[in-house]
Each structure stands twice: as C-alpha cells, then as structure tokens.
Amino acid sequence: MTFTQASLASSTDESRHSQTFKMLVEILLSGGAEHLKPPSGLALGTAIDLMEWLSRPMPFPSATAQAILRRGVPSRSLLALGEYLEVGKGDLADLVGMDRATASRKVTLDQPLPIHAGECVLRLLELQCQAEDTFEGPDAASAWLRRGHAMLEGESPLQCAKSWYGTQRVKELLVAIKYGGVV
C-alpha cells in the first residue's frame, strides 16, 4: 500500500467513525424519532450549531444527558455505539449491564433501554470522546480503550468503565496521559 492509499484509507476510516458518532448522537437526541428533536433546554438553531456542538470533546452537558435519560435512551443506540466503540454485540451488552438476549430483544422491539443501561451508553460515549481528545484520533483511542492496562489491574478501560467509579478511574488515567501527572 502506498502512502497515498494509506492516507485515503485512514481518511475513510475517520470519516466513517465521524458519521457513526453523529448518527449515535442524533439517535440519542431524537429519542429514536426519525427527525432530530433536541431535548428541552438545548438550543440548537442550525446545522452549523449542531456540528459545532458535536465537535466538543464531551458530547453532552449534564442537563442534556439527564433529559435524554428521562425521556429514555433508544435501544437502537446500542447498534451505533457498538460500531463506534468497535466492540461486538455480546461485549457491548455486557458493558452496559444487560445480557445479550435482552439487549437484542429491546433493539428488535424498539424499546427504550433500562435507566442503568442508558447511563452506561452515555458514559461509554463520553469516555470514547475523552480518549479521542487525549490520543488525538479515534483509532488510537479505540485501541487504548480495548487493551488491558496495568493501572487497571489488567482490565481494559472499557471493562473498568462498567461502573461510575471505574469510569472515573479511567478518566483520571486519560487526564494523566494528556497533561502528565500522578495516578
């Protein structure tokens, strides 16, 4: 593969990753509706505003995340999240605290996720965004999140992020990697 071919392949992967991210955020904001309706309290007037908002490192302010959870996280967000995180359906179901059959049934019936699973979806999305900001790209971020880490007793950051406290530990590591510091 030539340098140009490798560059184009990387660009295509980043574009696909970016499109998956946008699709996931749109699913979460719309509550599964076909058109994008941001939760109340979120003022997005134009597509440019939306794109600027989506480009921030953390996808949702806490008020928006709370509104999404209150309305219900659409189960089809699992499909987009799995693609975004580059994890399989079984692994993703485990990461959000559901068994695979239940997750699959929720997606098939287009039912909202239980609150604990919805919180996990938002937490994992936020973690991926922070990792992308730290590692300056989706490929390195995804690889780091899936690989076991000595500071996490050999668990991958994604495995550790099954709980709120585990997620905080992973965030501490990401901050230490980005800015330097003791963990």
C-alpha atoms as an extended CHARMM CRD file, in Angstrom:
* protein
*
       183  EXT
         1         1  MET       CA              0.0000000000        0.0000000000        0.0000000000  PROA      1               0.0000000000
         2         2  THR       CA              1.3830000000        3.3890000000       -0.9750000000  PROA      2               0.0000000000
         3         3  PHE       CA              1.4390000000        6.3900000000        1.3290000000  PROA      3               0.0000000000
         4         4  THR       CA             -1.4580000000        7.9420000000       -0.6210000000  PROA      4               0.0000000000
         5         5  GLN       CA             -3.5340000000        4.7500000000       -0.3560000000  PROA      5               0.0000000000
         6         6  ALA       CA             -2.8270000000        4.5170000000        3.3750000000  PROA      6               0.0000000000
         7         7  SER       CA             -3.7500000000        8.1750000000        3.8210000000  PROA      7               0.0000000000
         8         8  LEU       CA             -7.0230000000        7.7040000000        1.9160000000  PROA      8               0.0000000000
         9         9  ALA       CA             -7.8690000000        4.5680000000        3.9260000000  PROA      9               0.0000000000
        10        10  SER       CA             -7.2030000000        6.4260000000        7.1790000000  PROA      10              0.0000000000
        11        11  SER       CA             -9.3180000000        9.3470000000        5.9920000000  PROA      11              0.0000000000
        12        12  THR       CA            -12.1580000000        6.9890000000        5.0640000000  PROA      12              0.0000000000
        13        13  ASP       CA            -11.9700000000        5.2680000000        8.4810000000  PROA      13              0.0000000000
        14        14  GLU       CA            -12.0580000000        8.6280000000       10.2690000000  PROA      14              0.0000000000
        15        15  SER       CA            -14.9720000000        9.7680000000        8.1100000000  PROA      15              0.0000000000
        16        16  ARG       CA            -16.8930000000        6.5390000000        8.8560000000  PROA      16              0.0000000000
        17        17  HSD       CA            -16.0950000000        6.9390000000       12.5420000000  PROA      17              0.0000000000
        18        18  SER       CA            -17.2880000000       10.5470000000       12.4690000000  PROA      18              0.0000000000
        19        19  GLN       CA            -20.5070000000        9.5540000000       10.6810000000  PROA      19              0.0000000000
        20        20  THR       CA            -21.1590000000        6.7990000000       13.2320000000  PROA      20              0.0000000000
        21        21  PHE       CA            -20.6350000000        9.3050000000       16.0610000000  PROA      21              0.0000000000
        22        22  LYS       CA            -23.0720000000       11.7750000000       14.5010000000  PROA      22              0.0000000000
        23        23  MET       CA            -25.6420000000        9.0290000000       13.9410000000  PROA      23              0.0000000000
        24        24  LEU       CA            -25.3230000000        7.8780000000       17.5680000000  PROA      24              0.0000000000
        25        25  VAL       CA            -25.7200000000       11.4100000000       18.9210000000  PROA      25              0.0000000000
        26        26  GLU       CA            -28.7220000000       12.0280000000       16.6600000000  PROA      26              0.0000000000
        27        27  ILE       CA            -30.3600000000        8.8140000000       17.8990000000  PROA      27              0.0000000000
        28        28  LEU       CA            -29.7840000000        9.8660000000       21.5000000000  PROA      28              0.0000000000
        29        29  LEU       CA            -31.0090000000       13.4290000000       20.9780000000  PROA      29              0.0000000000
        30        30  SER       CA            -34.0550000000       12.4740000000       18.9510000000  PROA      30              0.0000000000
        31        31  GLY       CA            -35.1740000000        9.7600000000       21.3350000000  PROA      31              0.0000000000
        32        32  GLY       CA            -35.2700000000        7.3970000000       18.3840000000  PROA      32              0.0000000000
        33        33  ALA       CA            -37.5060000000        9.6650000000       16.2780000000  PROA      33              0.0000000000
        34        34  GLU       CA            -36.6750000000        9.9290000000       12.6030000000  PROA      34              0.0000000000
        35        35  HSD       CA            -36.0390000000       13.6650000000       12.8230000000  PROA      35              0.0000000000
        36        36  LEU       CA            -33.7170000000       15.3890000000       15.2550000000  PROA      36              0.0000000000
        37        37  LYS       CA            -35.5110000000       16.9870000000       18.1890000000  PROA      37              0.0000000000
        38        38  PRO       CA            -33.0440000000       18.0960000000       20.8680000000  PROA      38              0.0000000000
        39        39  PRO       CA            -34.2300000000       17.7610000000       24.4690000000  PROA      39              0.0000000000
        40        40  SER       CA            -35.7500000000       20.8730000000       26.0280000000  PROA      40              0.0000000000
        41        41  GLY       CA            -33.1400000000       23.2550000000       27.3250000000  PROA      41              0.0000000000
        42        42  LEU       CA            -30.7850000000       22.5700000000       24.4160000000  PROA      42              0.0000000000
        43        43  ALA       CA            -30.8570000000       25.4060000000       21.9060000000  PROA      43              0.0000000000
        44        44  LEU       CA            -29.6030000000       24.2930000000       18.5210000000  PROA      44              0.0000000000
        45        45  GLY       CA            -30.7840000000       26.6520000000       15.8140000000  PROA      45              0.0000000000
        46        46  THR       CA            -28.9040000000       25.4570000000       12.7690000000  PROA      46              0.0000000000
        47        47  ALA       CA            -26.9660000000       22.5140000000       11.4260000000  PROA      47              0.0000000000
        48        48  ILE       CA            -23.8170000000       24.5900000000       11.9350000000  PROA      48              0.0000000000
        49        49  ASP       CA            -24.6500000000       24.9470000000       15.6380000000  PROA      49              0.0000000000
        50        50  LEU       CA            -25.1780000000       21.1900000000       15.8300000000  PROA      50              0.0000000000
        51        51  MET       CA            -21.8560000000       20.4490000000       14.1430000000  PROA      51              0.0000000000
        52        52  GLU       CA            -20.0380000000       22.8850000000       16.4430000000  PROA      52              0.0000000000
        53        53  TRP       CA            -21.7300000000       21.3110000000       19.4540000000  PROA      53              0.0000000000
        54        54  LEU       CA            -20.8810000000       17.7910000000       18.2710000000  PROA      54              0.0000000000
        55        55  SER       CA            -17.2150000000       18.7020000000       17.8140000000  PROA      55              0.0000000000
        56        56  ARG       CA            -16.6930000000       19.3510000000       21.5310000000  PROA      56              0.0000000000
        57        57  PRO       CA            -14.7230000000       16.6910000000       23.4360000000  PROA      57              0.0000000000
        58        58  MET       CA            -17.6140000000       15.7320000000       25.7310000000  PROA      58              0.0000000000
        59        59  PRO       CA            -20.8330000000       15.0200000000       23.8570000000  PROA      59              0.0000000000
        60        60  PHE       CA            -23.4470000000       16.1880000000       26.3550000000  PROA      60              0.0000000000
        61        61  PRO       CA            -23.7650000000       18.7120000000       29.1550000000  PROA      61              0.0000000000
        62        62  SER       CA            -25.2050000000       17.0510000000       32.2570000000  PROA      62              0.0000000000
        63        63  ALA       CA            -28.6300000000       18.7080000000       31.8180000000  PROA      63              0.0000000000
        64        64  THR       CA            -28.8830000000       17.2860000000       28.2980000000  PROA      64              0.0000000000
        65        65  ALA       CA            -27.7550000000       13.8310000000       29.4330000000  PROA      65              0.0000000000
        66        66  GLN       CA            -30.3680000000       13.9340000000       32.2010000000  PROA      66              0.0000000000
        67        67  ALA       CA            -33.0660000000       14.9270000000       29.6900000000  PROA      67              0.0000000000
        68        68  ILE       CA            -32.0360000000       12.0500000000       27.4130000000  PROA      68              0.0000000000
        69        69  LEU       CA            -32.1940000000        9.5920000000       30.3240000000  PROA      69              0.0000000000
        70        70  ARG       CA            -35.5580000000       10.9250000000       31.4950000000  PROA      70              0.0000000000
        71        71  ARG       CA            -37.0210000000       10.5300000000       28.0060000000  PROA      71              0.0000000000
        72        72  GLY       CA            -35.3850000000        7.1170000000       27.5810000000  PROA      72              0.0000000000
        73        73  VAL       CA            -32.3020000000        6.0390000000       25.6640000000  PROA      73              0.0000000000
        74        74  PRO       CA            -33.3870000000        4.3380000000       22.4280000000  PROA      74              0.0000000000
        75        75  SER       CA            -32.2580000000        0.7230000000       22.2530000000  PROA      75              0.0000000000
        76        76  ARG       CA            -31.0510000000        1.1810000000       18.6780000000  PROA      76              0.0000000000
        77        77  SER       CA            -28.3220000000        3.4140000000       20.1090000000  PROA      77              0.0000000000
        78        78  LEU       CA            -26.6320000000        0.1250000000       21.0710000000  PROA      78              0.0000000000
        79        79  LEU       CA            -26.0370000000       -0.7010000000       17.4020000000  PROA      79              0.0000000000
        80        80  ALA       CA            -24.3990000000        2.6580000000       16.7070000000  PROA      80              0.0000000000
        81        81  LEU       CA            -22.4250000000        2.5690000000       19.9740000000  PROA      81              0.0000000000
        82        82  GLY       CA            -21.0930000000       -0.9140000000       19.2100000000  PROA      82              0.0000000000
        83        83  GLU       CA            -19.9000000000        0.2690000000       15.8210000000  PROA      83              0.0000000000
        84        84  TYR       CA            -18.4680000000        3.4720000000       17.3070000000  PROA      84              0.0000000000
        85        85  LEU       CA            -16.5520000000        1.6310000000       20.0370000000  PROA      85              0.0000000000
        86        86  GLU       CA            -15.6590000000       -1.2200000000       17.6770000000  PROA      86              0.0000000000
        87        87  VAL       CA            -16.9950000000       -3.9040000000       20.0210000000  PROA      87              0.0000000000
        88        88  GLY       CA            -19.3030000000       -6.8250000000       19.2890000000  PROA      88              0.0000000000
        89        89  LYS       CA            -22.9170000000       -7.1140000000       20.4010000000  PROA      89              0.0000000000
        90        90  GLY       CA            -22.1990000000       -9.5640000000       23.2200000000  PROA      90              0.0000000000
        91        91  ASP       CA            -19.3500000000       -7.4890000000       24.6260000000  PROA      91              0.0000000000
        92        92  LEU       CA            -21.4020000000       -4.3010000000       24.3700000000  PROA      92              0.0000000000
        93        93  ALA       CA            -24.3930000000       -5.8670000000       26.1360000000  PROA      93              0.0000000000
        94        94  ASP       CA            -22.0350000000       -6.8680000000       28.9520000000  PROA      94              0.0000000000
        95        95  LEU       CA            -20.5430000000       -3.3510000000       29.0950000000  PROA      95              0.0000000000
        96        96  VAL       CA            -23.9900000000       -1.7940000000       29.5850000000  PROA      96              0.0000000000
        97        97  GLY       CA            -25.0600000000       -4.3700000000       32.1740000000  PROA      97              0.0000000000
        98        98  MET       CA            -27.5010000000       -6.3890000000       30.0760000000  PROA      98              0.0000000000
        99        99  ASP       CA            -27.4650000000       -9.9310000000       28.7880000000  PROA      99              0.0000000000
       100       100  ARG       CA            -27.2010000000      -10.2750000000       25.0300000000  PROA      100             0.0000000000
       101       101  ALA       CA            -30.6870000000      -11.7660000000       24.5550000000  PROA      101             0.0000000000
       102       102  THR       CA            -32.3690000000       -8.9320000000       26.4600000000  PROA      102             0.0000000000
       103       103  ALA       CA            -30.4000000000       -6.2890000000       24.5760000000  PROA      103             0.0000000000
       104       104  SER       CA            -31.2520000000       -7.9320000000       21.2590000000  PROA      104             0.0000000000
       105       105  ARG       CA            -34.9410000000       -8.1370000000       22.1650000000  PROA      105             0.0000000000
       106       106  LYS       CA            -35.0050000000       -4.4580000000       23.1790000000  PROA      106             0.0000000000
       107       107  VAL       CA            -33.4550000000       -3.4820000000       19.8350000000  PROA      107             0.0000000000
       108       108  THR       CA            -35.8280000000       -5.7190000000       17.8470000000  PROA      108             0.0000000000
       109       109  LEU       CA            -38.9080000000       -4.3450000000       19.6460000000  PROA      109             0.0000000000
       110       110  ASP       CA            -37.5120000000       -0.7740000000       19.5720000000  PROA      110             0.0000000000
       111       111  GLN       CA            -37.9530000000       -0.4540000000       23.3450000000  PROA      111             0.0000000000
       112       112  PRO       CA            -36.0120000000        2.0850000000       25.4080000000  PROA      112             0.0000000000
       113       113  LEU       CA            -33.1040000000        0.8190000000       27.4650000000  PROA      113             0.0000000000
       114       114  PRO       CA            -33.3960000000        0.4490000000       31.2380000000  PROA      114             0.0000000000
       115       115  ILE       CA            -32.0160000000        3.5100000000       33.0400000000  PROA      115             0.0000000000
       116       116  HSD       CA            -28.8160000000        1.7430000000       34.1500000000  PROA      116             0.0000000000
       117       117  ALA       CA            -28.0410000000        0.6790000000       30.5660000000  PROA      117             0.0000000000
       118       118  GLY       CA            -28.8760000000        4.1440000000       29.2390000000  PROA      118             0.0000000000
       119       119  GLU       CA            -26.4560000000        5.6880000000       31.7270000000  PROA      119             0.0000000000
       120       120  CYS       CA            -23.7920000000        3.2450000000       30.5690000000  PROA      120             0.0000000000
       121       121  VAL       CA            -24.3860000000        4.1960000000       26.9230000000  PROA      121             0.0000000000
       122       122  LEU       CA            -23.8540000000        7.8760000000       27.7380000000  PROA      122             0.0000000000
       123       123  ARG       CA            -20.8450000000        7.0890000000       29.9550000000  PROA      123             0.0000000000
       124       124  LEU       CA            -19.1550000000        4.9810000000       27.2720000000  PROA      124             0.0000000000
       125       125  LEU       CA            -19.7990000000        7.6300000000       24.6320000000  PROA      125             0.0000000000
       126       126  GLU       CA            -18.2800000000       10.2840000000       26.8770000000  PROA      126             0.0000000000
       127       127  LEU       CA            -15.2850000000        8.0680000000       27.6300000000  PROA      127             0.0000000000
       128       128  GLN       CA            -14.6230000000        7.4020000000       23.9310000000  PROA      128             0.0000000000
       129       129  CYS       CA            -14.7940000000       11.1550000000       23.2480000000  PROA      129             0.0000000000
       130       130  GLN       CA            -12.3340000000       11.9010000000       26.0520000000  PROA      130             0.0000000000
       131       131  ALA       CA             -9.9920000000        9.1770000000       24.7970000000  PROA      131             0.0000000000
       132       132  GLU       CA            -10.1630000000       10.6050000000       21.2610000000  PROA      132             0.0000000000
       133       133  ASP       CA             -9.2990000000       14.0210000000       22.6500000000  PROA      133             0.0000000000
       134       134  THR       CA             -6.3860000000       12.5410000000       24.6180000000  PROA      134             0.0000000000
       135       135  PHE       CA             -4.9880000000       10.4130000000       21.7930000000  PROA      135             0.0000000000
       136       136  GLU       CA             -5.9510000000       12.8840000000       19.0430000000  PROA      136             0.0000000000
       137       137  GLY       CA             -7.8700000000       10.3780000000       16.9600000000  PROA      137             0.0000000000
       138       138  PRO       CA            -10.3980000000        7.5670000000       17.0400000000  PROA      138             0.0000000000
       139       139  ASP       CA             -8.1370000000        4.6450000000       16.1170000000  PROA      139             0.0000000000
       140       140  ALA       CA             -5.6110000000        5.1110000000       18.9200000000  PROA      140             0.0000000000
       141       141  ALA       CA             -8.4230000000        5.8960000000       21.3690000000  PROA      141             0.0000000000
       142       142  SER       CA            -10.4090000000        2.7610000000       20.4940000000  PROA      142             0.0000000000
       143       143  ALA       CA             -7.3180000000        0.5750000000       20.6900000000  PROA      143             0.0000000000
       144       144  TRP       CA             -6.3610000000        2.0030000000       24.1010000000  PROA      144             0.0000000000
       145       145  LEU       CA             -9.8780000000        1.5470000000       25.4840000000  PROA      145             0.0000000000
       146       146  ARG       CA             -9.9770000000       -2.1370000000       24.4680000000  PROA      146             0.0000000000
       147       147  ARG       CA             -6.4720000000       -3.1100000000       25.6530000000  PROA      147             0.0000000000
       148       148  GLY       CA             -5.7670000000       -4.2760000000       29.2120000000  PROA      148             0.0000000000
       149       149  HSD       CA             -3.9500000000       -1.7260000000       31.3620000000  PROA      149             0.0000000000
       150       150  ALA       CA             -1.6410000000       -2.3470000000       34.3220000000  PROA      150             0.0000000000
       151       151  MET       CA             -3.0840000000        0.6270000000       36.2470000000  PROA      151             0.0000000000
       152       152  LEU       CA             -6.4990000000       -1.0420000000       35.9940000000  PROA      152             0.0000000000
       153       153  GLU       CA             -5.3000000000       -4.4180000000       37.2880000000  PROA      153             0.0000000000
       154       154  GLY       CA             -5.1040000000       -5.7880000000       33.7630000000  PROA      154             0.0000000000
       155       155  GLU       CA             -8.6610000000       -4.8650000000       32.8030000000  PROA      155             0.0000000000
       156       156  SER       CA             -9.3390000000       -2.8430000000       29.6930000000  PROA      156             0.0000000000
       157       157  PRO       CA            -10.6010000000        0.6930000000       30.2800000000  PROA      157             0.0000000000
       158       158  LEU       CA            -13.9400000000       -0.3300000000       28.7390000000  PROA      158             0.0000000000
       159       159  GLN       CA            -14.2810000000       -3.2260000000       31.2000000000  PROA      159             0.0000000000
       160       160  CYS       CA            -13.3840000000       -0.9250000000       34.0630000000  PROA      160             0.0000000000
       161       161  ALA       CA            -15.9920000000        1.6050000000       32.8980000000  PROA      161             0.0000000000
       162       162  LYS       CA            -18.8970000000       -0.7110000000       33.7380000000  PROA      162             0.0000000000
       163       163  SER       CA            -19.3170000000        1.2960000000       36.9430000000  PROA      163             0.0000000000
       164       164  TRP       CA            -19.3160000000        5.0240000000       37.6180000000  PROA      164             0.0000000000
       165       165  TYR       CA            -16.2490000000        4.7010000000       39.8660000000  PROA      165             0.0000000000
       166       166  GLY       CA            -14.4070000000        2.6350000000       37.2900000000  PROA      166             0.0000000000
       167       167  THR       CA            -15.1880000000        5.2750000000       34.6870000000  PROA      167             0.0000000000
       168       168  GLN       CA            -13.7750000000        7.9610000000       36.9670000000  PROA      168             0.0000000000
       169       169  ARG       CA            -10.5770000000        5.9290000000       37.3060000000  PROA      169             0.0000000000
       170       170  VAL       CA            -10.2570000000        5.6550000000       33.5180000000  PROA      170             0.0000000000
       171       171  LYS       CA            -10.8490000000        9.4090000000       33.1830000000  PROA      171             0.0000000000
       172       172  GLU       CA             -8.0800000000       10.0460000000       35.7280000000  PROA      172             0.0000000000
       173       173  LEU       CA             -5.7170000000        7.9550000000       33.5980000000  PROA      173             0.0000000000
       174       174  LEU       CA             -6.7000000000        9.8380000000       30.4450000000  PROA      174             0.0000000000
       175       175  VAL       CA             -6.0680000000       13.1900000000       32.1360000000  PROA      175             0.0000000000
       176       176  ALA       CA             -2.6830000000       11.9640000000       33.4010000000  PROA      176             0.0000000000
       177       177  ILE       CA             -1.7510000000       10.7660000000       29.9050000000  PROA      177             0.0000000000
       178       178  LYS       CA             -2.8020000000       14.0200000000       28.2710000000  PROA      178             0.0000000000
       179       179  TYR       CA             -1.4410000000       16.5210000000       30.7880000000  PROA      179             0.0000000000
       180       180  GLY       CA              1.0350000000       14.4740000000       32.8030000000  PROA      180             0.0000000000
       181       181  GLY       CA              0.5950000000       13.7460000000       36.4320000000  PROA      181             0.0000000000
       182       182  VAL       CA              0.3820000000       11.1190000000       39.0930000000  PROA      182             0.0000000000
       183       183  VAL       CA             -2.3300000000        8.4670000000       39.0620000000  PROA      183             0.0000000000
